[in-house]
Amino acid sequence: MHHGHDKHHRHDQRTENGDGGTVNDVSYAERSWVPLAITVELNDRSLRVGGSRTPLSHLNMVAMADAFLRGQWLGGGGAERPLDGLPTGSGVVPVVRASGSVKPVKARRAREFADALGQLALRRSGGADAVAVAAAQARGEGVPLWIDSPPPGARAHRPHHRDRGPPAGARKRLGRGHPVVRLRGPYGMP
């Protein structure tokens, strides 16, 4: 369905930079002719909602991929709802941060956005087998996957001066036989 103010993009479209090269694979994008409209863009590096960007390394991609593989969508407090229950039109899609908190994202094509984020989360988490291993490990340790940071071996993000890495308050596994601990950074909870 096409809206007059909304320009649709196909999944995995590449965006050109000024010198003809490409910058990021775009999985989902909204455009508007209205200058102050809040739009959503998901690419291989970040989620942009309006003027705010969240690096994908700040999201709990493994937990979202796990729910997505089971035909569910993960929300606040670990609550899940059927993926098919998300509206095809405008709706709010919860996005789980590495800390376990949720960022509600209002997307014009909610189901399409959730599908794009679920597929991207699955790819970035190493595929279905890696997600199943992480979920089994979390169950074995008694730690819900949605409040756990990505497992060791997950694609790392190299922070720079504006990006201090995953939000403070993430849970970390120290290894077999050690308890899961909660780490708190100098900036507190996001």
N, C-alpha and C positions, 0 to 999 in steps of 0.2 A: 504494500500500500504506500502511495507516495503523497506526502504532504507538501504544499506549496513552499513552505519555508524550510523544509528539511531535505538536505541533499544526502542520498543514500550512498554508502560505499560498500564494496564487497569485502569479504574477509581476506586477510593477508595482502591487502593492497600496500604498495610501497609509496611513500611520500617523497617527492623530489625536493632536494635542497637547492640553493641558488646556483650551484655550479653543475647541475645536471645529474649529480650523484643521488643516491638514496640514503635516507637516514634511519627510519624505523619501519618495521612491518606493522601496519595498522590492522588490528583485528576488528575494531568497531569504531565508528566515528559519526558524530552528529554535526551538522553545520546549520547555521541560521543566517538569514539576511538581516535579522534584528540585532543591532550592535551589542545590546546589553543582555542578550539571551544567554542562559547558562547551558553550555553544551558539554557532551561527554566524549572523550576519546580514549581508547585503550590501544596501546601499542606494545611492542616487545620489551620496552623499558619501563613504562609508567602508565598510570591511570590519571587522566586529567579530567577534573570536573570544574567547569568554569575556569577561573584563573589558578586553581590549586592543583598541583601535581603531587602524586604519591608514587615513589619508586616501587616497582613490583616486589623488591626485596623487603619492603615493609608490610607486605600482605602475606597471610598464611595460605600460600598456594596449595600446599599438600592437603590441608583440611578441606579446602573448597573443591579440589580435584577428587578427593575421596567421596564427598557427598554427591558430586556431579556424576561420578561413575555409577553410583547407585540410583540415579534418576531423581536425586533430591537437590535442594538448594539450601545451603547453610546460612543460618541467621544468628541473631543475638542469643547468647547463653547456650549455644550449641543446638538450638532448636532447628529442626529441618522441616521443609515443606516440599511437596512434589514439584519438580521442575515444570511439569505440565500446568501447574497452577499459576505460574507467572503470566501476566497479561502480555499479549502480543503488541499492544499499544503502550501508551505511557504508563509507567509504574515505578515503584521503588524496589531496588535490588540491594539487599544487604551485602556488603563486602567486608570480609573478616581480616582484620589486621593481624600482624605477627603477635601482638600482645593479647589477642583474643577479643579486643573491643571491635565494634562494628561501625563501619562508615556507611550510612544509607545513601545510595546513589539513585537519583531520579533520572531514569532514562526514557527517551521517547519511544524506544522499542525494547521494552524490558526483557522479554524472552530472548531476543536476538543478542542483547548485551550479555545476559547470563550465559548463553551458549558460547559466545566468543570468549568470555572470561573463564568458563569451565574448560574449554579446549586449550586455552593458553596455560591455565594452571596445570593441566594434565601434562602438557609438553614440558613446562619448566620444572615439573616435579620428577621428571625422568620416565614418565609413562605409567601405564596401569600396573605393571608388576612392582615398580618402585613405590607407588602409592600404597599398594596392598601390603608391602613389607613394613612401611612406616605406620600404617594403621594397626597392623598386628603387633608391632613393637609398642605402640602407645597403649593398646589394650592390655598387653602383658605387664606393663609398668603401672597400669591404673591411672594413666594421665590422659584425659580426653584430648584428641588430636587438635581440636579447635582452639585450645588454650596453650598449645605447645608451639615453639618456634620450629622452623623447618629442620629436618633431620640432617646429621652430618652428611656431606657429599652433595647437598643441594647447591644449585648454582649460586655462587657468592656474588655480592655486589661490592665494588670498591668505592667506599665513601669519599667525597671531596668536601670542601669547606662548607657547603650549604647542606650537605646530606650526611648526617651523623650515623648512618646505618640504621638497623632495625630499632624500633621504639623501645624505650626502657620498659622494664617490667616483664620481658619475655621469659619463658621458662626454658631451662636448658638441661639436657641430659649429660651427666659427667662420665657415663660409661656403665657397663654391667656391674651390678652389685652396689652402685652408688645411688642415693636417693635423687629424685628430681628436685632441683632447687629453683627458687624464684630470684632472678637477678633484677636489681633496681639501679638504674643509671642516675647520673647527677641531675638530669632534667626532669625526673619523676615520670609519671604516666602521661601519655600523649592526650 
